[in-house]
Amino acid sequence: MLFLQFKHYWVNKLEKDTQIYTSSVFLMGLGECGGNLVGEYINKEKEGGGLERVTGYLILNTNRYDLVKVREKYKVPPENILMFGDTPMGVGGRFMEAYNLVEVWWDAIAEQIRNLGGDAASTFIILTSTGGGTGCGATPALIRKIRETFGSSGRVYVYVLGVLPFEDQTSEALNTIWLLHRLLQEPEKGESADLAILLSNRTMLRRRLQYERTMVMDILSSRLGIDIADVNQLSTLVTASELPFSSKILEQTFVDIVNPLIVQTLIKLLQLSTFTPGKNIFPVTDMADIANKLDTISIPAIFTEIPYQAVVDEQGKIDMDGLAMFLQEVVNVAIKYYSLVDIQEDPKASSVLYLLSGPKGIVDVHLDRPIKEALNNYIAEGAAVTPTFIQYDSWEVPMDLLILLGLPKLQEIRDIVDEAEKLIKLHSGSKIKERWFLKSKGVSKEVLVEALNEIKDLFDIGGNSSE
């Protein structure tokens, strides 16, 4: 027994020692949303034996209270947390204040990144909400400072995983428009993301309510202390003027329900960051390739634990033709029902990259053709589709599919544009009313109107706003 334990220890040690990082990845959780996501990701990875996919992480916020909550909830070491700014309560929705604070506090932020090994990273991934003041404002400033400081000796890629706001949050919708506009600026300005993967609170909550209703209802009933018997009751909760709990508690409960979907997507994405014994990536693909193959704005759709056993014949052999047809339906289901932002009926994506992972006995290049045939229903004419196969020697590894759709047409972006436009109109009409923009956001109305119009052009949403 002692010999077996000794052997198991050295096998595990050998696997870790022979692990090769194809892209050294440093995670940054920004604001309350980003801090929770990084905390949940770190805990999830530790459950599996350690942080094998990232070289380090840092959680940043302008709000001291939110940092304390994250530290206590996820047991985050103090060296992995940093508050920047002089006001303990944060910047609120005034995103330009967070933008400027990054410049003021950059020396302290950069030193913390170096101490955690981030100066050796080739890829930084910023996780944040697009609508919060800290996340919205600090993200483009961080991108610029990261490139200036850590990109002098080689190309540094910066990804953003941005979580879109819930419905009817017009102030956060306006922040989102400004941030998306900044992330899509010319590379020469230094604030554009190499890749921005958008995820939707409203869509992810709807997905989990539709397909994991019992689990979600149990969480809501337990957390909120009330009996929720029907999904339709949620709309009543959201719009009710009097609740037995604060709206903040309700929102945080919803966030805790959807965060695992975001973490799951991040884990699948980071499969590309390491080579380990018993794992092969074909064609050879790393984190940089994802950014180079996709449009800057991309949407994930994920189908995990594909039941390929359904096409095993009576002799125990896999019917490969049957598997090909089965995967075409998996693609349809993943995009229509499991995308993490609601995809329109005809999204006309400009680019696609997919990651198919699983046992090497079934995951191979012969599956590329049927997958591409299924994807043709969702892409624009001439759009490139890039396949990546992640093969494992073990048959115990599940078969998963992650699809990244580059620049698809999105109803949700239309809704966010509409909400932002309403807020701009509300505060337009006189110089006194328009002072609200500088007071509440830190920028002029003209800056926000320009951002709104360019986002409308990008996503083919008719009519420019002149308000």
Steps between C-alpha positions, in 0.01 A plus 500: 500500500783738592674418170184583301463835678868576432457407132183714469686800649786477250270446200310818591825687558638387166188619318522844663876527439460409132216746445592756233337842486424593138373837622572631849167647609443755776143559622368835621161530670375857478217639711246297696403281205858427392611430856225244548580331169873469569428379854261235372743392227790467745294292742376278217854435381626429851232233533664328203846507654645846441538800271637322197368729227606844629825637637336749737203724574409836653162636612458879476225732617436858604250381763656371822180329618471295180863391531446385858197296391696330221796428727280339765275311260779342295782500759719714273851573638559872573783522245250416223273795583556871443279802558580803284353842571452712810124457554408175680154492340633493143412708195137397457393539137752778427724291276744777400607526862607134492673561166708783648574310821683228305751761382547637853536158664681318220838472675338313791292283265801414282712411803228264624479337156879447496499353849239248386693397188298700250804668345577169325147458362435505127122524545295703747131423544286769665168381643249774572148629455450740211252716691664556839693822558831337599497227236377722218743785565812317612505231230626708203747685723637168630537366146709802401721491811553122474623537143724795583656331804512130418500501120840662443686168462235318295138497389252488788141398427216639709161329505187631669219277625225757539166428665210700354246651744156373592196648327367851562823634652533807280800649681695175468390472136653842431824396672504185287475700177796718603713198594425303182589807297836530682579130458453537124724806455794504260790290638727807487307651792601204714163448672341248266464138608653224291179311568187591695281202586156620605272311737150597602355499850145503366558218248696278739233534768234410244703197385533362850134561575400313185729200529588475869178631650487286814853591606444872436169508685659330801778761508257791468266366767785425741689826445201735499300323768179482298318229309541535123289242322496644150756660269245771415517622859851630433374785282270601785794499739714716277232767448346496849522828691516328839711192563587307818866536398710763322530518122876455553440161663272398213756604240785325685291183516449511124874561448593198714273289280658608169867530603571124466416523128762773455761303696423192292565700182829635638620151594428371149677797346807448717541144377719664236741649754679174588629177352504205739582129461210320334371816331537616140376818329448484123567713313742660746306791648573733790325795662641746245350303211149552636535878482658485155225281353192678639334840481566705812145454634414132540221299662545152656268202466588188696377141513668284764499124546374417151336153530691337214418161653164534322669399172682193634387186314422155641866395471609797710644690204424864430302566182710789365243597236235504769728708723550754219124544460455513876759778532315711244199499730728578796620812314140611442403444863815671632442819299121521529459396862839508676662818366585733788357801317169463318580436132260626234337254260744596222807640682730517194818468706808638324737236641485182709749302704398177670673274752397134501657307787477139611657153461736482203325185380204711387612865493682547172514707183241281323235676712590841359286468188165420669559770762574759231191395306287565809674833566416621148150580627640762738779674309521767232611409149878481488543471878798292609452202735806391699496152659703387800500145635619429853567128530553307823637147535246425773150380411375645828531858372158636391436617146436878499442763233573873542400724208611864477293704253674815379282811465156338468183708480362517853155602617642565844737766367199660332322502836802653676527766228130579543536531879807725467326716241203553731730620779679742267167645385382530860791729585495701177327822402683765701851574623389456859357153432809398303728577794380164632741319266813663643367470854392134483737352239794738478468556123296731281179405327676532163750227592219259586296582188806433282555165671133410462494578127815299427368197688174527305697504174709200603200284588290629209242670721318764296486872572763727651431683823538877491349566841 
